[in-house]
């Protein structure tokens, strides 16, 4: 089945250009000029990915992102921002965007980043379908990762901490699963970009920082003093095994 993508961009010329290059990847592309229309389409269609511009007439792209994330936590969202709007990029990531690109961007980078997001979407779909076929309604899974009070089931896309289920976006889940698969190992932001997002482009460290912050808000008793996902200053981040010990 061909993936469908929603492009939310108020400048028609830019939207047309993006759409042409996405169709080169054999994707179905819908377009919205406004945030209001984008919400209508997002809630009535199943898009593999939404490309969302920050600056929109009426409701902003940031508000659109928040509203979509509230109703569809697993929806993949790639935000488009201007090169000078660092605040928008950070806020967009904190609101739940999976990634962002700054304008102007190259066709090659656009296509690479879209393919990266779609690979993640396809993997999660395949895992979910595989679990349904093999286990029926069973919720047990031998591939689940257990570290003390933290349990991560990659096929059911489920995380529990001390018995309580956490609601994570697909990217938050992937980031946590990667860190938990290598407890105590320290990863730089560049390494995490490569492993989780699938690219190495410099200048996108906010992507990692913001997702780490969002994870901490959901995992930690005190996000300001994290015990589970810790910073190793000057190096990167690690999952602390003692932080999830029973």
C-alpha positions in Angstrom: 0.0 0.0 0.0 1.3 3.5 -0.9 2.0 5.8 2.0 0.0 9.0 2.2 1.6 12.3 3.5 0.0 15.5 4.5 1.9 18.7 3.6 0.7 21.7 5.7 2.2 24.8 4.1 0.6 28.2 3.4 2.9 29.1 0.5 1.6 27.4 -2.6 4.8 27.5 -4.5 6.7 25.8 -1.7 4.0 23.3 -1.1 4.0 22.4 -4.8 7.7 21.9 -4.8 7.6 19.7 -1.7 4.8 17.7 -3.2 6.6 17.1 -6.5 9.7 15.7 -4.7 7.6 13.5 -2.3 5.7 12.0 -5.3 9.1 11.1 -6.7 9.2 8.7 -3.7 5.9 7.2 -4.9 4.0 8.7 -2.1 0.4 10.1 -2.1 0.4 13.7 -1.1 -2.4 15.9 0.3 -2.0 19.6 0.9 -3.5 22.0 3.4 -3.0 25.8 3.3 -4.2 26.3 6.9 -4.0 24.8 10.3 -7.7 24.4 10.6 -7.9 22.3 7.4 -4.9 20.4 8.5 -6.6 19.3 11.7 -9.7 18.2 9.8 -7.6 16.1 7.4 -5.3 14.7 10.2 -8.3 13.5 12.2 -10.2 11.9 9.3 -7.3 10.3 7.4 -4.5 8.0 8.3 -1.3 9.7 7.2 2.1 7.9 7.6 3.7 11.4 8.1 2.6 15.0 8.4 5.0 17.8 7.2 3.9 20.8 9.2 5.0 24.4 8.7 5.2 26.5 11.8 4.1 29.8 10.3 0.5 29.4 9.2 -2.5 31.8 8.9 -5.0 31.4 11.8 -4.0 28.5 14.1 -0.2 28.1 14.1 1.7 25.0 13.3 2.7 24.7 16.9 -0.9 24.6 18.0 -1.7 22.1 15.2 1.1 19.9 16.4 -0.1 20.0 20.0 -3.7 19.2 19.0 -2.7 16.3 16.8 -0.4 14.8 19.4 -3.2 15.0 22.0 -5.5 12.9 19.9 -3.0 10.8 17.9 0.1 10.2 20.0 1.7 7.9 17.5 1.3 10.2 14.5 4.7 11.0 12.9 5.2 14.7 12.5 8.1 16.5 10.8 8.0 20.3 11.4 9.3 22.9 8.9 10.8 26.1 10.3 12.8 29.0 9.2 16.5 28.9 9.8 16.3 31.8 12.2 13.4 30.6 14.4 15.3 28.5 17.0 12.6 29.1 19.6 10.0 27.6 17.2 12.1 24.6 16.6 12.6 23.9 20.3 8.9 24.6 21.2 7.8 22.3 18.3 9.9 19.5 19.5 8.7 20.0 23.1 5.1 19.9 21.9 5.7 16.5 20.3 7.2 16.9 16.8 9.3 13.9 15.9 11.8 15.9 14.0 12.3 19.3 12.2 13.9 20.7 9.1 14.9 24.3 8.6 14.2 26.3 5.4 15.7 26.4 2.9 16.5 22.7 2.6 17.8 20.6 -0.2 15.7 18.1 -2.1 18.0 15.3 -1.1 17.8 16.1 2.6 14.0 16.4 2.4 13.7 13.0 0.8 16.2 11.4 3.1 14.4 12.7 6.2 11.0 11.6 5.0 12.3 8.1 4.2 13.8 7.9 7.6 10.5 8.7 9.3 8.6 6.3 7.1 11.1 3.5 7.9 10.3 4.0 11.6 6.6 4.0 10.9 6.7 0.8 8.9 8.8 -0.9 11.5 6.3 -0.2 14.2 3.5 -1.3 12.0 5.2 -4.5 11.1 6.0 -5.3 14.8 2.4 -4.6 15.8 1.0 -6.8 13.0 3.4 -9.6 13.8 2.4 -9.6 17.5 -1.3 -9.7 16.6 -0.8 -12.6 14.2 1.4 -14.6 16.6 -0.2 -14.0 19.9 -3.8 -13.1 19.1 -5.1 -11.1 22.0 -2.3 -12.1 24.3 -0.3 -9.3 25.8 2.8 -11.3 26.7 5.8 -11.1 24.5 9.2 -12.8 24.9 11.0 -10.0 23.2 10.1 -7.5 26.0 13.0 -5.7 27.6 12.9 -5.7 31.4 15.2 -3.5 33.5 14.1 -3.5 37.1 10.8 -1.6 37.3 11.0 -0.6 33.6 9.5 -2.9 31.0 9.5 -2.1 27.3 7.6 -4.2 24.8 8.7 -3.3 21.3 6.0 -5.3 19.5 3.1 -3.9 21.6 4.8 -0.5 21.7 4.2 -0.5 25.4 6.2 0.9 28.3 5.5 0.4 32.0 7.3 1.9 34.9 6.6 0.5 38.3 3.5 -1.0 36.9 2.1 2.2 35.4 1.8 2.4 31.6 3.5 5.5 30.0 2.1 7.2 26.9 5.0 7.8 24.6 5.2 9.0 21.0 6.8 6.6 18.6 10.1 8.6 18.6 10.2 8.8 22.4 9.6 5.0 22.5 12.5 4.4 20.0 14.8 6.6 21.9 14.1 5.0 25.3 14.3 1.5 23.8 17.7 2.2 22.3 19.1 3.6 25.5 17.5 0.8 27.6 19.0 -1.8 25.2 22.5 -0.5 26.1 22.2 0.4 29.9 25.1 2.4 31.2 26.5 3.0 27.8 26.9 6.7 27.0 25.8 8.0 23.6 26.6 11.4 22.1 23.8 13.4 20.5 25.3 12.6 17.1 25.2 8.9 17.8 21.6 9.1 18.9 20.6 11.0 15.8 22.2 8.3 13.7 20.7 5.4 15.6 17.2 6.7 16.3 16.5 9.2 13.6 18.7 7.7 10.9 20.8 10.7 9.9 24.0 12.6 10.9 23.2 16.2 9.9 24.9 18.7 12.2 22.9 21.5 13.7 20.0 19.2 14.7 21.1 18.5 18.3 17.9 20.2 19.6 16.0 17.1 18.3 17.8 14.9 20.8 17.8 17.4 23.6 14.1 18.0 23.4 13.2 14.3 23.2 15.4 13.6 26.2 13.5 16.3 28.1 10.2 14.9 27.1 11.2 11.4 28.2 12.3 12.7 31.6 9.0 14.5 32.1 7.3 11.1 31.7 9.9 8.9 33.4 11.3 10.8 36.3 9.9 11.7 39.7 11.9 14.9 39.4 12.8 15.7 35.8 15.2 18.4 37.0 17.2 15.7 38.9 16.9 12.7 36.6 17.9 9.3 37.9 16.9 7.2 34.9 18.0 9.0 31.8 21.1 10.9 32.9 23.4 13.4 31.3 27.1 12.6 31.2 28.5 16.2 30.8 30.6 16.7 27.8 29.7 13.3 26.3 26.0 12.6 26.0 23.3 10.6 27.6 22.8 7.1 29.2 20.2 5.0 30.9 21.1 4.5 34.5 20.4 0.9 35.5 20.2 1.9 39.2 17.5 4.4 38.4 15.1 1.7 37.3 16.1 -0.9 39.9 13.3 -2.5 41.9 
